[in-house]
Each structure stands twice: as structure tokens, then as C-alpha cells.
Amino acid sequence: MSIPDAPEATRPGPADDPAASDDGKDGRDGAAKDPKESKETEGSEEREQPQTAWSARRDLIDHSPRTMNVGGRSRFGGGLVGGDQHGVSGGRVTGDVIMGSKTEIHQWSIPGFSAPSTAASASGEVPQTTLDRLAASFVGADETVEALLARLRGDRVLVLSGARFTGRRTAALMLLHRLGAAPVHTLDRDTNPGTLADRFTAAEESAEQPRSHPHGYVLADLVTRRDRPLREHHLLAARDHLAAQDAYLVVTVGHTAVLEDVPVVEWRPPATAGVLAAHLRTRVADEETAAKLLELPDVTEFLSRSHQLREVAAFAQLLGRYAAGEVTEDAVAQFSLISLENQVQEWFEEDETSIHLRDKAFLVSLAAFNDGPYALTAELSDLLYRFLQKTQNPGGVPEVPVFGTHIGKRLQLARAERYEDDEHTEWGPVTQQKARFVDDRASLVLLREVWTGHPSARPALIDWLRRLADDGRPLVRTRAASTVAVLARTDLPSAMALVIEPWATSNRFRHRLVAVNALTLAHLIDTPNVPRILDEWSRGEDRRLRWVAVRAYALIGPERPEQALAALRTAARGLYRDLADPDDFDREMARELGEAVALLLLSEAGDQVLSELRTHLADDRPVHDLTVGGFVSACRHTQDDERYGHPLVLGWYARSATEGSATAHGIPFLWRAALNDPNATRHALDVLREWVLVADRSTTTEWALAHLLPSLVTTPAEYQRLGHLLRTMPGEDGAGPPAVAARLLTTLPIR
């Protein structure tokens, strides 16, 4: 049966689909909506105009995480004319990053580099052997150390401020060691700043005889609060007592310490390469062995990851064991990932030193929006924080502080950095303040840890993801999809049942589009069985699942073009099967199938797709309509989506003609099929008219079109059709035919 105007699928138009979002604006504006509002709009879905497959693909490429490398970001905005393609493909994420290391995770065991104890540390003497061992591998700029020593000698008290795990405690011990202090005592980190001087009064009274060496004291990670800050007069009082007994004190604090008029010296960690080399020299027999170890590719990779000093010290210990033949090369290669996994597990542990729930929500949000705008990440982390509070305390009212932690402190905790970069928007690039983990693997490891290691957080995470999928911003919806893709790579059955399938069967277009993107990205990061899922859905009875499958085929099809086209042909035939009334023809699905073919044609597999379409054109009417509709749809797209940009298919043809490839014959073949099809002629001529208008502004387009048009004329009817177009077509704003039309008319061979 022939359905009138079936190739209308080549044009985006009003949706007959009951599944559509309610904004009528491509789902591009508006923040996350309240669930009540979403329910109220479900009944008015017929007003939605779904975002086209081409536009949706552009959003997916623009907003997916860099780690997934969708579409090749260095080629963003490229077209077929320049040799770039428009499919969704890219580098794979290493499976070990998402699935986890294959080696048993160990805890840090290097003295001086361990995390603060969960219990309050009592005062005690540091063994001299420990000081000697630390001195053998201590690294610090001579100028910096000398300046700190001079200040400590003069003031008797020094406050070092720095981030956790930057070696600030080791630095404190080494400053005292270089001053010749012996013994060196550690003080309880819970010491009340107001009674600090009393600690040295007791020590002064207990001294029974003169000492040959000054005493040293380290108060590491002093605990302060708003009602118990460290004040300048506390240090002045301690200084007097320290001078009386010839002693020195070094206090270390973090950036969040509460200080009042206290002079602080910022401690900056030394370069990790120098620290690793220094530690290796104490663990291997000779310099030559240490040099060879430092040249290992896995060592170079480790040093490029900005690891903490405690991790560097532990890595040096492992390399020493590797040099002794006690561990394998695989253990060395896995260590960097293992250390990252340790850090992520540490973030989400619940103990006395664990970070606040709001900070944990921020870490999850940063994992989802890594390399995204910081303000957006923080905004949506507070949304997750509310959901987590509901899980933790169902009877309570979620509360979010209006003004919280400073951005610098927040990013330091997350081992992240802030930078400026352009963000793609529908209005063009916009410069934004962005945030990202220093280690680009962190987001993948963190999402896997939260999903599989903390199942109690799943209800809150699922509620959060559903709100993100309902957000009006393409970036937010795309990151919801990419987050679920990582979860699916980790645990496909749960991700499908709890998140993807509810989206795919939603009556809202934007929810189903997030399901499409989630499955596409999951496939790109090597999640198994995604093609099988799509094959099953494309043959099913649920129209919403068929729609998701068609959209996803268009995106993953370039990797398996024959299978994708076969599935699309099957779906097209299904539209005609048992069709008693032409009015019942599903034009919306036909349009989706045509757009899927168009995306495949404009992908890196375009030559193979074109050959397949040409081979199967005459199979039957459904396949003919699918082929012609998809081809004409592809011809509508231009370079950078500009109104007068160079037509992508025309540029593809020009390059193929220059190379003498088969595509130079395949494109004219499909053009003639479209022009000779009564149901498609009008749409095909509309596209040619647009090409002529572009040619009036571009000599490149004019040259390519002048080369193509003669190959479209093989019969008198074809000559008359194209001749009539060029003689009568209106120019811009209703003017007469453009001058280029007359020049192009001369290229047509008379039949």
C-alpha cells in the first residue's frame, strides 16, 4: 500500500506522539520542575514539538563528559566538507576505571602520611628512628625551609596552614629536627587553645636539669571551633613559656581552621616527582635502580595524576617491593587506580572524621557534572542534599544553608580545580567558571562507589536523577544520561529497572530522550547488551520503546551500520503492516525513522550507509520511503547548522567526485530517486531551492552544485523539472530568481 506524502518524515513537524514535553520549545529552557507540575502537564502532551534527532545529537555531543569523548570534541562544529563527521562515536573509557581495580585494595601504611586518627591523639614522644627515617626522604625547597627555620628560631612558635595530605605534619617534624630539637613531642589535637600555654608550664616545671638540646612540640591538625578559636594571645602566652624552657612549637591547621589575628605560613607541598625519587633512594640498593624505576611508563603515568604525598610515599614502598621481586608489574600499574579508589571510599565512610553529608552530595554532583559550570554543580548538589536528608531522616524537614563553604575550600576537599572555559549553548559559546576533578577518573570511580558500595543512597540518587531528566536545560538532562550510563556499566539490571526503563516508557518526550542518551553513552563505554535491548524494543508493541530504539539506532548505528539499517527497515515495514486506513499511518514514527537514516548518512559510516541504501532501495515501498525520506532529510543539513552554511551532503559529493569514489555516483542516484517519487518530489525540490540560495552567496557551493546538477538529468522529464525550478524559483524576500540560477541552468544537459 502506498501512503500519500509518507516522505513528509523528512520534515520536523507537530508531533502526533502523545509522548511529548509540555514546553513546546525543544526542551531548552526552564530549570528542574516540581514533580507536581510535571504530573499536571502530563495531560497536555499533545502540545509538544519534540526536539529533532539532529538537534538532540548536537546537545549530546556538546554536553556529555569529556571522559566519554563523544563525537571527538576537537572536531566540534566540523562538517563533511572538511572531512569531519557527525556521528556519535569516540574513545572508550577504560573498563577498569568504571568496573574497579583487580587488585585487593590496601590502606596506607607509611608513617607520617596517614590520615588523622579518628580518636583524639594523646601527647607522646616521637621516636628518634621515625625522625631519622623521615629526614632521609624529606623534600623541601631550601629557600622555603630556611625561611621557616629562621622564623621558628625567632618566634618559637610557627603555625603552618595547608590542605590535608600535603605533608604539613612531616614538615613540622622536620623543621624541629633541623633545629636539633630532641626529644620531639606530639600534643593532643583536641587541646583547648585557651590552655595551650599551660602544657608548656607543666613541662617547664618537670625539667629537673639543664638540657643540651631544645625541646620540640608538634600540635598537628589542631581542632578549632567558632566558640573555641586559636587567638594571637594564646600563642604569645605559649611563646613565653617555650622561651623559658628553650623549646619550639609548630602548629598545623587546615584551611577551615578558626583563627583570630594569628600569623600563618602557607605550606605548599613539594613536587611529587622529587618526593618519589627521595623515597626510592631509601628503599633500593643504588641510584641506578632508582633511576630505572622512575623511567617506567607506569611511574610516569602515576606522576601525571597529581597524587597526594601519602600516596606517593606508599607508591615508593611498592616500587621497592617490585625491585625486590615481591610484587608484579601489574601491581605497579594498578596502584594509581587503587589509590583513587581508597580516596573515594574514604570520602563516603561514616566515622568521627567523615565529611559532612552536604559535602558528599557535592562530590556526587561534581562527578555527574565534571567539567561543567560550578554554579550549576553546586545548585544541583543542594537538590541532592535534600533528597539524602529525606532518606537519612524521613520525618525531618530538609534544610540547606543559604551561604555555605567557600568554593576554594569545597574544591580542595574534592581534589578538584576551578577554571574558565566556554560552555556550548543554543545562543553560542558562553564563558563560565567551571570545576573538575584533578584526576579525570575520579567521577567514574565515585559514581560506581556510591551506586554499588552504598545502596542505601540509591533512593535519593534515583529521585535526583529523575528531577535532572525533567530539567529544561540540555546540559542537565545530558549529564543525567551520562551518569546513568556509568551506573549501567557497573550494574546494568538495576540501572535498567530503576531508571532507564521508567524513562523509556514515559509519556514525556524529554524523559525518553534521556533514556536514548543513557543507552547510547552506555554503549560507547562498553556496556554489554545495549544493541540486544534496542533490537528487542524495536520489535515490541510499545510505541514509546520503539521510538527510543529508533533514536538510539541513529546514534550508535555508525559502529554497526548494516545491523542498524536492517532494524530500521524492519521498523519501517511495521508501519505499513495491517494498515487498513491510510489515516492511521504513523507519520511521526516515519519522521523519526527518516531522521535516523539521515544521521547515519552524515556519520563516519556514511559511505557504507549510502551503499546499503542504494542496494535496498527497490526492496519494497516501506524501504523505498524510508530511504528517500532519510536522504532528503540529510540534504537539509548545513555546515555548523547555519542558514546559509555549505550543505553537508553537497560537500560530501564534491569531495567524493574529486576522489573518484563510488559515493560520487550514489548521491546522484538517490537524488534522482527522490525527484522521481511523486510523494517526495516537492520536498526534494525545496531542498534544491535552498541549495541554490546558498550557492548565490558561496562560490564553493555554486561550483559543487554545478558539478552535481548534470548528473541528475537522464531523461527529458528530469530536464524539464530542474529547468523549471531554476527559471521560476523566487529569490530572497520574494525577489526574482537569483543570478546564480541562470548560470546553473546552463549546466543542464538538454534531453
C-alpha positions in Angstrom: 0.0 0.0 0.0 1.3 3.5 -0.8 0.7 6.1 1.8 0.4 9.7 0.4 3.1 12.1 1.5 4.9 9.4 3.6 8.3 11.1 2.9 6.9 14.1 4.9 9.0 12.3 7.5 11.9 14.4 6.1 10.5 17.5 7.8 10.2 18.1 11.5 6.6 18.9 12.3 4.0 18.9 15.0 4.0 15.6 17.0 1.1 13.2 16.8 3.0 11.5 19.6 1.2 11.6 22.9 4.6 11.4 24.5 6.0 14.9 24.4 7.2 17.5 26.8 5.0 20.5 27.6 7.3 23.4 26.9 6.9 23.4 23.1 10.4 24.9 22.8 12.7 21.9 22.2 13.0 21.4 25.9 15.6 24.1 26.1 14.6 26.5 28.8 13.5 26.3 32.4 15.1 24.7 35.4 14.1 21.5 37.1 10.4 21.4 37.7 8.4 20.3 40.7 7.0 16.8 40.4 3.5 18.1 41.0 3.9 20.4 38.0 5.2 17.5 35.9 2.1 15.5 36.7 -0.2 18.4 35.9 1.4 18.7 32.4 1.2 15.0 31.5 -2.3 15.5 30.2 -1.3 18.2 27.7 1.5 16.3 25.9 -0.1 16.7 22.5 1.1 20.4 22.6 4.8 19.3 22.5 7.0 19.6 19.5 9.8 17.1 20.0 13.4 18.1 19.6 14.7 16.8 16.3 17.1 13.9 16.2 19.8 16.2 14.7 19.4 18.9 17.4 19.3 16.2 20.1 22.5 14.7 18.8 24.2 18.2 18.9 23.2 18.6 22.6 24.6 15.1 23.3 27.9 16.0 21.8 28.1 19.4 23.3 27.2 18.4 26.9 28.4 14.8 27.5 31.5 14.4 29.8 34.9 14.8 28.3 35.9 11.3 29.6 33.4 9.8 27.1 34.8 11.8 24.2 31.5 11.8 22.3 31.9 12.8 18.7 35.5 13.9 19.0 35.4 17.3 20.8 38.4 18.6 18.9 36.2 18.5 15.8 33.2 20.2 17.3 31.3 22.2 14.7 33.1 20.4 11.7 31.3 19.2 8.7 31.7 16.7 5.9 33.3 19.3 3.7 36.3 19.5 6.0 36.4 15.7 6.4 34.8 15.6 9.8 31.8 13.5 10.5 28.6 13.9 12.5 28.1 10.6 14.2 28.2 9.9 17.9 31.4 8.0 18.5 34.5 8.4 20.4 37.2 7.0 22.7 36.3 4.2 25.0 36.6 4.6 28.8 38.9 2.0 30.2 36.8 -0.7 31.7 39.0 -1.0 34.8 38.2 2.6 35.8 34.5 2.0 36.0 34.5 -1.7 37.0 37.3 -1.2 39.5 40.8 -2.5 40.0 41.5 -6.2 40.0 43.9 -6.0 43.0 42.9 -6.1 46.6 42.7 -2.6 48.0 45.1 -1.8 50.9 45.2 1.0 53.3 48.1 3.4 53.7 50.8 2.2 56.0 53.5 4.8 55.6 54.3 6.6 58.9 53.9 10.3 58.6 51.4 10.1 55.7 48.4 8.5 57.3 45.1 10.2 57.8 44.3 11.7 61.2 43.2 9.2 63.7 39.6 9.0 64.4 40.3 9.2 68.1 41.9 12.1 69.8 45.7 11.7 69.7 47.3 11.9 73.1 50.6 13.5 73.7 53.7 11.4 73.2 57.3 11.4 72.2 58.1 10.8 68.5 60.8 8.0 68.3 64.1 9.2 67.0 64.1 6.4 64.5 61.0 7.9 62.9 62.5 11.3 62.7 65.7 9.9 61.1 63.7 7.9 58.6 61.6 11.0 57.6 64.7 13.1 57.3 66.2 10.7 54.8 63.3 11.2 52.4 62.1 14.7 53.2 61.9 17.1 50.3 61.5 20.8 50.6 62.8 23.9 48.8 65.9 25.0 50.6 64.9 28.7 50.5 61.5 27.9 51.9 62.8 25.6 54.6 65.5 28.1 55.7 62.9 30.9 55.8 60.7 28.8 58.0 63.6 27.8 60.3 64.6 31.5 60.7 61.0 32.4 61.6 60.7 29.5 64.1 64.0 30.4 65.7 62.9 34.0 66.3 59.3 33.4 67.3 59.5 30.0 69.0 56.0 29.3 67.6 55.1 28.7 63.9 51.6 28.0 62.5 51.6 26.1 59.2 48.4 26.1 57.2 47.8 23.7 54.3 45.4 21.1 52.8 45.2 17.6 54.2 47.8 15.1 53.0 50.2 17.8 51.7 53.0 16.7 54.2 52.4 19.6 56.6 52.8 17.3 59.7 56.0 15.9 58.2 57.2 19.4 57.5 56.6 20.4 61.1 58.6 17.4 62.4 61.5 18.1 60.0 61.7 21.8 61.0 62.1 20.8 64.6 64.6 18.0 63.6 66.7 20.5 61.7 66.7 22.8 64.7 68.2 20.0 66.7 65.2 19.6 68.9 65.3 16.4 71.0 63.1 14.9 72.1 60.1 15.9 69.9 56.6 15.5 71.4 53.2 15.5 69.8 50.3 17.2 71.5 46.7 16.2 71.6 44.9 17.8 68.6 41.9 18.4 70.9 44.0 20.7 73.1 41.9 23.8 74.0 43.7 26.8 72.5 43.0 28.7 75.8 45.0 26.2 77.8 47.8 25.7 75.3 50.4 27.7 77.3 49.6 25.5 80.4 51.0 22.5 78.5 54.5 24.1 78.5 54.2 25.4 82.1 53.9 21.7 83.2 56.8 20.8 81.0 58.9 23.6 82.4 58.2 22.6 86.0 59.1 18.9 85.3 62.5 19.8 83.9 65.0 18.7 86.5 68.3 19.6 84.9 69.6 21.7 82.0 69.3 20.1 78.6 71.8 20.0 75.8 69.1 20.1 73.1 65.9 22.3 72.9 62.6 20.5 73.2 60.3 20.3 70.2 56.5 20.2 70.1 54.1 19.5 67.3 50.4 20.1 67.5 49.1 18.6 64.3 45.6 19.3 62.9 44.5 21.5 65.8 40.8 21.3 66.4 39.2 24.7 66.5 35.6 25.9 66.5 33.8 29.2 66.3 33.4 29.2 70.1 37.0 28.0 70.5 39.3 29.7 68.1 43.0 30.0 68.2 43.9 33.6 69.1 47.1 35.5 68.9 47.3 35.9 72.7 47.2 32.1 73.1 50.4 31.9 71.0 52.1 34.8 72.8 51.5 33.2 76.2 52.8 29.8 74.8 55.9 31.6 73.4 56.9 33.0 76.8 56.8 29.5 78.4 58.6 28.0 75.4 61.4 30.5 75.7 61.8 29.8 79.4 62.4 26.1 78.7 64.3 26.5 75.4 61.5 24.8 73.3 59.8 25.3 70.0 56.3 24.6 68.8 54.9 24.0 65.3 51.1 24.0 64.9 49.5 22.7 61.7 46.0 23.6 60.7 43.7 23.2 57.7 42.2 26.0 55.7 38.9 25.8 57.6 40.6 26.4 61.0 39.1 29.2 63.1 41.9 31.7 63.7 41.9 35.3 65.1 44.8 37.5 64.3 47.2 34.6 64.1 50.1 34.9 61.7 50.0 31.9 59.4 52.5 30.5 56.9 51.1 28.6 53.9 52.6 25.2 53.4 52.8 24.1 49.8 53.7 20.5 49.1 56.8 19.7 47.1 56.7 18.3 43.6 55.6 14.6 43.7 58.4 13.6 41.4 61.0 14.8 43.9 59.2 13.2 46.8 59.1 9.8 44.9 62.7 10.0 44.0 63.7 10.8 47.6 61.7 7.9 49.0 63.0 5.5 46.4 66.6 6.2 47.3 65.9 4.9 50.8 64.3 1.7 49.5 66.5 0.5 46.7 70.2 -0.5 46.7 71.6 2.1 44.4 70.9 5.2 42.3 70.9 3.2 39.0 68.0 1.0 40.2 66.0 4.1 41.4 66.6 5.8 38.0 65.3 2.8 36.1 62.2 2.6 38.3 61.5 6.3 37.7 61.6 5.7 33.9 58.9 3.0 34.0 55.8 4.1 31.9 53.5 3.2 34.9 55.6 5.6 37.1 55.3 8.4 34.5 51.5 7.8 34.4 51.3 7.8 38.2 53.2 11.1 38.5 50.8 12.7 35.9 47.8 12.1 38.1 48.6 14.7 40.9 48.6 12.2 43.7 48.8 13.2 47.4 52.1 12.8 49.2 50.9 9.9 51.3 50.1 8.1 48.0 53.5 8.9 46.6 55.2 7.5 49.7 53.1 4.3 49.5 53.9 4.0 45.8 57.6 4.3 46.6 57.2 1.4 49.1 55.5 -0.7 46.4 58.2 0.1 43.8 60.8 -1.0 46.3 59.0 -4.3 46.7 58.8 -4.5 42.9 62.5 -4.0 42.5 63.0 -6.8 45.1 60.7 -9.2 43.0 58.0 -9.3 45.7 55.1 -7.9 43.6 54.3 -7.9 39.9 54.3 -5.2 37.2 50.5 -5.4 37.2 50.5 -4.3 40.9 52.6 -1.2 39.9 50.2 -0.4 37.0 47.1 -0.8 39.2 48.4 1.3 42.1 47.2 4.7 40.8 43.7 3.5 40.4 43.7 1.7 43.7 44.8 4.9 45.5 42.0 6.8 43.8 39.5 4.1 45.0 40.9 4.4 48.5 40.3 8.1 48.4 36.7 7.8 47.2 36.0 5.2 49.8 37.4 7.5 52.5 35.1 10.3 51.4 32.0 8.2 51.9 32.9 6.4 55.1 30.9 7.3 58.2 33.1 7.9 61.2 34.1 10.8 63.5 36.3 12.4 60.9 33.9 11.8 57.9 32.9 14.8 55.8 29.5 16.4 56.1 26.6 15.0 54.1 26.3 18.2 52.2 29.9 17.8 51.0 29.2 14.2 50.0 26.3 15.5 47.9 28.6 18.0 46.3 31.1 15.2 45.4 28.3 13.2 43.7 27.1 16.3 41.8 30.7 17.1 40.7 31.0 13.5 39.5 27.9 14.0 37.4 28.8 17.5 36.2 32.5 17.2 36.0 33.9 19.9 33.7 30.6 21.7 34.0 29.7 25.2 35.4 30.5 25.3 39.1 27.3 27.3 40.0 25.2 24.6 38.3 27.1 21.8 40.1 26.6 23.5 43.4 22.9 24.2 42.8 22.1 20.6 41.9 24.2 19.3 44.7 21.9 21.1 47.2 19.0 19.4 45.5 20.6 16.0 46.0 21.4 17.0 49.6 17.7 17.5 50.3 16.9 14.0 48.9 19.7 12.5 51.0 18.3 14.2 54.1 14.9 12.7 53.4 16.5 9.3 53.2 18.5 9.8 56.4 15.7 11.4 58.4 12.3 10.8 56.8 10.5 12.7 59.4 12.6 15.8 59.3 12.4 18.9 57.1 15.4 19.1 54.7 17.5 22.3 55.3 20.1 23.8 53.1 22.3 26.6 54.3 21.9 29.7 52.1 25.6 30.5 52.4 27.9 27.5 52.8 31.5 26.6 52.3 33.7 28.8 50.1 34.3 27.5 46.6 38.0 27.1 47.1 37.7 25.0 50.3 35.0 22.9 48.6 37.1 22.1 45.6 40.2 21.5 47.7 38.3 18.8 49.7 37.2 17.2 46.4 40.7 17.3 44.9 39.2 19.5 42.2 40.1 22.7 40.4 38.3 25.7 39.1 38.9 27.2 35.6 37.3 29.3 32.9 36.1 27.8 29.7 33.4 28.2 27.1 30.1 26.3 27.5 28.1 25.5 24.4 24.6 27.0 24.5 21.8 27.4 21.9 23.0 31.0 21.6 26.6 30.2 21.1 29.6 29.7 23.4 29.4 31.4 26.8 32.4 31.7 29.1 31.7 30.1 32.5 33.5 29.3 35.8 33.8 25.5 35.7 35.0 22.8 38.1 36.6 19.4 37.5 38.4 16.7 39.4 42.1 16.9 39.1 42.1 13.2 38.2 39.7 12.7 35.3 39.0 9.1 36.5 37.5 10.3 39.8 34.0 10.9 38.6 33.7 7.3 37.2 35.1 5.7 40.3 33.0 7.8 42.6 29.7 7.1 40.8 30.5 3.4 40.9 31.3 3.5 44.6 28.1 5.3 45.5 25.9 3.1 43.4 27.4 -0.3 44.4 29.0 0.5 47.7 26.2 2.5 49.3 22.9 1.0 48.2 21.1 3.0 50.9 21.8 6.1 48.9 20.0 4.7 45.8 16.5 6.1 46.5 17.8 9.6 46.9 20.1 9.3 43.9 17.2 7.9 41.7 14.9 10.8 42.8 17.7 13.2 42.0 18.3 11.7 38.5 14.6 11.8 37.7 14.5 15.5 38.6 17.5 16.1 36.4 15.8 14.4 33.5 12.9 16.8 33.9 15.1 19.8 33.8 14.7 22.3 31.0 18.5 22.7 30.4 20.0 20.3 27.8 23.3 20.2 29.8 21.5 18.9 32.9 19.5 16.3 31.0 22.6 15.1 29.2 24.5 14.7 32.4 21.7 12.8 33.9 22.0 10.4 31.0 25.8 10.1 31.2 25.6 9.5 35.0 23.1 6.6 34.4 25.3 5.3 31.6 28.1 4.8 34.2 25.7 3.2 36.6 24.6 0.8 33.8 28.2 -0.1 33.1 28.5 -1.0 36.7 25.1 -2.7 37.2 23.0 -2.9 34.1 20.0 -4.8 35.5 19.5 -2.3 38.3 20.1 0.7 36.1 17.6 -0.6 33.6 14.9 -1.4 36.0 15.2 1.6 38.3 16.0 4.4 35.9 16.3 3.7 32.2 13.1 1.7 31.6 10.9 4.2 33.5 12.3 6.9 31.4 11.9 4.9 28.2 8.2 4.2 28.9 7.4 7.7 30.0 4.7 9.7 28.1 7.1 12.7 28.1 9.4 13.2 25.2 12.3 14.6 27.2 12.3 11.6 29.6 12.5 9.2 26.7 15.2 11.3 25.1 17.3 11.0 28.3 16.8 7.2 28.0 18.1 7.3 24.4 21.2 9.2 25.5 21.8 7.0 28.5 21.7 3.8 26.4 23.9 5.5 23.7 26.5 6.6 26.2 26.4 3.2 28.0 27.1 1.5 24.7 30.0 3.9 24.0 31.7 2.9 27.3 31.4 -0.8 26.5 28.3 -1.7 28.5 27.3 -5.1 27.1 23.9 -6.0 25.5 22.7 -2.5 24.6 22.2 -3.5 20.9 20.2 -6.5 22.1 18.0 -4.2 24.2 17.3 -1.9 21.2 16.6 -4.9 18.9 14.0 -6.2 21.3 12.4 -2.8 21.8 12.3 -2.0 18.1 10.2 -5.2 17.5 7.9 -4.7 20.6 4.4 -3.5 20.8 5.1 -0.4 23.0 5.4 2.6 20.7 7.4 4.5 23.2 10.1 1.8 23.4 10.2 1.6 19.6 10.7 5.4 19.5 13.6 5.1 21.9 15.2 2.3 19.9 14.9 4.2 16.6 16.6 7.3 18.1 19.3 5.2 19.7 20.0 3.3 16.4 20.7 6.7 14.8 23.4 7.4 17.4 25.1 4.0 17.8 24.5 2.9 14.2 27.8 4.1 12.7 29.5 1.3 14.6 27.2 -1.4 13.2 25.6 0.3 10.1 24.3 -3.0 8.5 22.6 -4.1 11.6 21.2 -0.6 12.3 19.8 -0.2 8.8 18.3 -3.7 8.9 16.5 -2.8 12.2 15.3 0.5 10.7 13.9 -1.3 7.6 12.1 -3.8 9.8 10.6 -0.9 11.8 9.5 0.9 8.6 7.8 -2.2 7.3 6.0 -2.5 10.6 4.4 0.9 9.9 2.6 -0.5 6.8 1.7 -3.9 8.2 -2.0 -4.4 8.8 -2.8 -0.8 7.8 -6.5 -0.7 6.9 -6.9 3.1 6.8 -4.2 5.5 5.4 -5.3 8.0 8.0 -3.9 5.6 10.7 -0.4 5.8 9.2 2.1 6.8 11.9 3.8 9.8 10.3 5.6 10.8 13.5 7.4 7.4 13.6 8.1 7.6 9.9 9.7 11.0 10.5 11.8 9.6 13.3 13.0 6.7 11.0 13.9 9.2 8.3 15.9 11.3 10.7 17.7 8.2 11.9 18.7 7.4 8.4 19.9 11.0 7.9 22.1 10.8 11.0 23.6 7.6 9.7 24.3 9.1 6.3 26.1 12.0 7.9 28.2 9.8 10.2 31.7 8.4 9.7 30.0 5.3 8.2 28.3 7.4 5.6 29.8 5.7 2.5 28.8 2.3 3.8 25.3 3.5 4.7 24.9 5.1 1.3 25.8 1.9 -0.4 23.4 -0.1 1.7 20.5 2.4 1.0 21.2 2.2 -2.7 21.2 -1.6 -2.6 17.9 -2.0 -0.8 16.1 1.0 -2.4 13.9 -1.3 -4.5 13.1 -3.9 -1.8 9.6 -2.7 -1.2 7.6 0.5 -0.7 8.3 0.9 3.0 12.1 0.7 2.5 11.9 3.0 -0.5 10.1 5.7 1.5 12.5 5.2 4.4 15.5 5.6 2.1 14.2 8.6 0.1 12.9 10.3 3.2 16.1 9.9 5.1 18.2 11.0 2.2 16.2 14.2 1.7 16.4 14.9 5.4 20.2 14.6 5.4 20.3 17.0 2.4 18.7 19.7 4.6 21.6 20.0 7.0 24.3 22.6 6.5 27.8 23.4 7.9 27.5 24.4 11.6 23.7 24.4 11.1 24.0 27.9 9.6 21.1 29.2 7.5 23.5 29.7 4.5 26.1 27.2 5.5 27.6 24.8 2.9 25.2 21.8 2.5 26.8 18.8 4.1 25.7 16.2 1.5 26.8 18.6 -1.3 30.2 18.9 0.2 30.4 15.2 0.7 29.5 14.8 -3.0 32.2 17.3 -4.1 34.9 15.6 -2.2 33.8 12.1 -3.5 33.8 13.4 -7.1 37.3 14.7 -6.6 38.5 11.4 -5.2 36.5 9.4 -7.8 34.8 7.2 -5.2 31.5 5.3 -5.5 29.8 7.9 -3.4 30.0 10.3 -6.3 27.5 8.0 -8.1 25.5 7.0 -5.1 24.4 10.6 -4.2 23.0 11.5 -7.7 21.3 8.1 -7.8 19.3 8.8 -4.6 18.7 12.4 -5.7 17.0 11.1 -8.9 15.0 8.6 -6.8 13.7 11.4 -4.6 12.9 13.7 -7.5 11.1 11.0 -9.4 9.0 9.9 -6.4 5.6 11.7 -6.5 5.4 11.6 -2.7 8.9 13.2 -2.3 9.3 15.5 -5.3 8.1 18.6 -3.6 10.3 18.2 -0.6 13.4 17.4 -2.8 12.8 20.5 -4.9 12.5 22.6 -1.7 16.0 21.4 -0.7 17.4 22.1 -4.1 15.9 25.6 -4.0 17.7 26.1 -0.6 21.0 24.9 -2.1 20.6 27.4 -5.0 20.1 30.3 -2.5 23.3 29.2 -0.6 25.1 29.0 -4.0 24.2 32.6 -4.6 26.3 33.5 -1.6 29.1 30.9 -1.9 31.2 30.1 -4.9 32.2 26.8 -3.3 28.6 25.8 -3.2 28.0 27.0 -6.7 30.9 25.0 -8.1 29.7 21.8 -6.3 26.1 22.3 -7.4 27.2 22.9 -11.0 29.0 19.6 -10.9 26.1 17.7 -9.4 23.1 19.0 -11.5 24.1 17.5 -14.8 24.2 14.0 -13.2 20.6 14.5 -12.1 19.4 14.8 -15.7 19.0 11.5 -17.5 15.5 11.9 -19.1 13.5 14.8 -20.7 11.2 14.9 -17.7 14.2 15.4 -15.3 15.5 18.2 -17.5 12.1 19.9 -17.6 11.7 19.6 -13.8 15.1 21.1 -12.9 14.9 23.7 -15.7 11.5 24.9 -14.4 12.9 25.2 -10.9 15.9 27.3 -12.0 13.8 29.6 -14.2 11.0 30.2 -11.8 12.3 29.9 -8.3 11.9 33.0 -6.1 14.9 34.7 -4.6 15.2 36.2 -1.1 12.2 38.1 0.2 10.1 37.4 -2.9 12.6 38.7 -5.4 13.1 37.1 -8.8 15.3 34.2 -9.4 18.9 34.8 -8.2 21.6 35.3 -10.8 23.2 32.0 -9.9 20.1 30.2 -11.1 20.7 31.3 -14.7 24.3 30.2 -14.5 23.3 26.8 -13.1 20.7 26.4 -15.8 23.4 26.4 -18.4 25.0 23.3 -16.8 21.9 21.1 -17.5 22.3 18.8 -20.5 19.4 19.1 -23.0 17.4 15.9 -23.3 
